[in-house]
Amino acid sequence: MRIKDREFELFIGKDELAEMVARLGREVSEGGVVGSGALMVCPVLTGAYMFAADLVRRIEVESEVHFVRYTSYIGMESSGEVRCELPFKDIEGRDVLIVEDVIDSGLSMGRMLAEVRALRPARVRVCALLMKPGAFKGDYRVDFVGREIGDEFIVGYGMDYDEAGRTLDAVYRVS
């Protein structure tokens, strides 16, 4: 499949994605909710929106959704600079679940976690559909991971290549 100037091949199909999301929903639910109110599910826009929509339907504890947006990518490369475009709010004393599409270097998530902890939640956990352990440089724990992958550049299921390919219902990698 061609997206812009690159060729991509199927990497993770719809059925495998559905199984991963169901498992992650069970794992999050087993942890229950601590603090006051419902679980505050915070999907990171824009890449995690499809994953988060499927995940919240699988979480079996009361939850609310509040989108956040941090970005560091331009095209296929990280700019090395994390920008906050839509911050966290009203999470003091709440149980927070940050939902991310893919964690590679961990730079963006590290910044998010520092900001979240300053807002004094009861608990904060991280759920990533995909993780690139070979690229990870963070000093924090990713609580829930759908699948570990190599350093492939991926697109689909919310993830993009320069804003293209987000609406694909499976995950593709550069061939």
Secondary structure per residue as TSV (DSSP state, phi and psi in degrees):
chain	resnum	aa	ss	phi	psi
A	1	M	-	360.0	136.9
A	2	R	E	-103.4	130.7
A	3	I	E	-127.8	117.3
A	4	K	T	53.5	-118.9
A	5	D	T	-101.5	13.3
A	6	R	E	-124.4	151.6
A	7	E	E	-98.8	136.3
A	8	F	E	-125.2	151.6
A	9	E	E	-125.9	154.1
A	10	L	E	-58.8	134.3
A	11	F	E	-120.2	-49.5
A	12	I	E	-133.5	116.5
A	13	G	-	-78.1	171.3
A	14	K	H	-58.0	-42.2
A	15	D	H	-66.1	-43.3
A	16	E	H	-65.1	-39.6
A	17	L	H	-60.0	-44.9
A	18	A	H	-61.1	-41.1
A	19	E	H	-65.3	-41.7
A	20	M	H	-63.3	-44.9
A	21	V	H	-64.8	-42.0
A	22	A	H	-61.5	-44.7
A	23	R	H	-63.1	-44.8
A	24	L	H	-63.6	-38.9
A	25	G	H	-60.5	-41.5
A	26	R	H	-64.8	-44.4
A	27	E	H	-63.4	-43.4
A	28	V	H	-63.0	-44.9
A	29	S	H	-62.1	-37.7
A	30	E	H	-62.2	-25.0
A	31	G	T	-77.7	-9.3
A	32	G	-	62.3	-165.3
A	33	V	-	-123.7	131.7
A	34	V	-	-113.0	163.7
A	35	G	S	80.7	-166.2
A	36	S	S	-93.2	146.1
A	37	G	S	75.4	-169.7
A	38	A	S	-78.7	164.3
A	39	L	E	-60.6	128.5
A	40	M	E	-94.6	104.6
A	41	V	E	-89.8	121.7
A	42	C	E	-118.3	87.8
A	43	P	E	-70.0	141.3
A	44	V	E	-92.0	115.1
A	45	L	E	-75.9	149.1
A	46	T	T	-103.3	-19.3
A	47	G	T	-61.9	-30.2
A	48	A	T	-90.5	1.9
A	49	Y	H	-62.6	-41.4
A	50	M	H	-69.4	-45.8
A	51	F	H	-59.2	-46.8
A	52	A	H	-64.0	-40.0
A	53	A	H	-60.6	-42.5
A	54	D	H	-71.3	-39.8
A	55	L	H	-64.4	-46.5
A	56	V	H	-63.0	-26.8
A	57	R	T	-74.1	-14.8
A	58	R	T	-100.9	-12.3
A	59	I	-	-80.0	126.7
A	60	E	-	-102.7	25.5
A	61	V	S	-121.7	155.9
A	62	E	-	-58.0	132.8
A	63	S	E	-145.6	158.5
A	64	E	E	-126.1	158.8
A	65	V	E	-119.0	131.6
A	66	H	-	-136.4	114.6
A	67	F	-	-76.7	144.4
A	68	V	E	-129.4	159.0
A	69	R	E	-140.5	117.5
A	70	Y	E	-129.3	142.2
A	71	T	E	-143.7	148.9
A	72	S	E	-141.4	-3.4
A	73	Y	E	-95.9	143.5
A	74	I	E	-132.0	112.7
A	75	G	T	66.2	-122.3
A	76	M	T	-101.1	3.4
A	77	E	E	-121.3	146.4
A	78	S	E	-78.1	136.3
A	79	S	E	-76.8	-15.2
A	80	G	E	83.8	-6.9
A	81	E	E	-117.2	126.6
A	82	V	E	-95.7	126.7
A	83	R	E	-115.2	134.0
A	84	C	E	-96.2	121.7
A	85	E	E	-111.9	-20.7
A	86	L	E	-147.7	102.4
A	87	P	-	-82.0	170.1
A	88	F	-	-70.7	152.2
A	89	K	-	-150.9	154.5
A	90	D	S	50.0	49.7
A	91	I	-	-115.3	2.2
A	92	E	T	-58.2	128.9
A	93	G	T	74.5	4.1
A	94	R	-	-98.3	159.1
A	95	D	E	-90.8	117.4
A	96	V	E	-112.6	134.3
A	97	L	E	-120.4	112.2
A	98	I	E	-87.2	126.7
A	99	V	E	-110.4	120.4
A	100	E	E	-123.1	149.1
A	101	D	E	-73.3	-55.1
A	102	V	E	-144.7	137.9
A	103	I	E	-111.9	119.7
A	104	D	S	-111.4	-91.5
A	105	S	S	-66.1	-30.0
A	106	G	-	88.3	3.0
A	107	L	H	-58.8	-51.3
A	108	S	H	-63.3	-45.3
A	109	M	H	-64.8	-38.0
A	110	G	H	-58.3	-43.1
A	111	R	H	-66.1	-43.7
A	112	M	H	-58.8	-46.2
A	113	L	H	-62.5	-39.0
A	114	A	H	-61.6	-43.0
A	115	E	H	-69.1	-39.9
A	116	V	H	-64.6	-47.0
A	117	R	H	-60.8	-32.6
A	118	A	H	-67.3	-19.7
A	119	L	T	-90.7	4.1
A	120	R	-	57.3	58.0
A	121	P	-	-73.2	161.9
A	122	A	S	-67.9	-39.3
A	123	R	E	-158.5	144.8
A	124	V	E	-130.5	130.8
A	125	R	E	-128.6	158.5
A	126	V	E	-120.3	132.5
A	127	C	E	-124.4	120.7
A	128	A	E	-121.0	133.5
A	129	L	E	-61.9	-46.4
A	130	L	E	-132.0	150.5
A	131	M	E	-140.8	139.7
A	132	K	-	-107.3	86.0
A	133	P	T	-60.8	-28.2
A	134	G	T	-69.3	-21.4
A	135	A	T	-102.7	-10.4
A	136	F	-	-69.8	128.0
A	137	K	-	-123.4	9.6
A	138	G	-	-74.2	162.9
A	139	D	S	-116.9	36.8
A	140	Y	S	-134.5	166.8
A	141	R	-	-97.7	136.7
A	142	V	-	-95.7	112.6
A	143	D	-	-71.0	-37.1
A	144	F	E	-134.0	126.3
A	145	V	E	-130.1	127.2
A	146	G	E	-68.1	-46.7
A	147	R	E	-164.3	141.1
A	148	E	E	-88.0	142.3
A	149	I	-	-134.2	170.3
A	150	G	-	-79.0	-158.2
A	151	D	S	-89.8	26.0
A	152	E	-	-64.0	147.3
A	153	F	-	-88.3	127.0
A	154	I	E	-121.2	158.4
A	155	V	E	-148.4	154.9
A	156	G	B	106.0	165.0
A	157	Y	T	53.3	43.0
A	158	G	T	100.1	-24.3
A	159	M	B	-86.5	148.2
A	160	D	-	-126.7	163.7
A	161	Y	B	-117.5	101.8
A	162	D	T	51.0	48.4
A	163	E	T	75.5	1.4
A	164	A	B	-104.4	151.1
A	165	G	S	88.8	-0.5
A	166	R	T	-58.8	-35.8
A	167	T	T	-84.2	1.4
A	168	L	-	-64.7	141.4
A	169	D	S	-90.5	10.6
A	170	A	S	-140.7	175.1
A	171	V	E	-106.8	134.3
A	172	Y	E	-120.7	153.7
A	173	R	E	-125.0	158.0
A	174	V	E	-60.6	130.8
A	175	S	-	-85.6	360.0
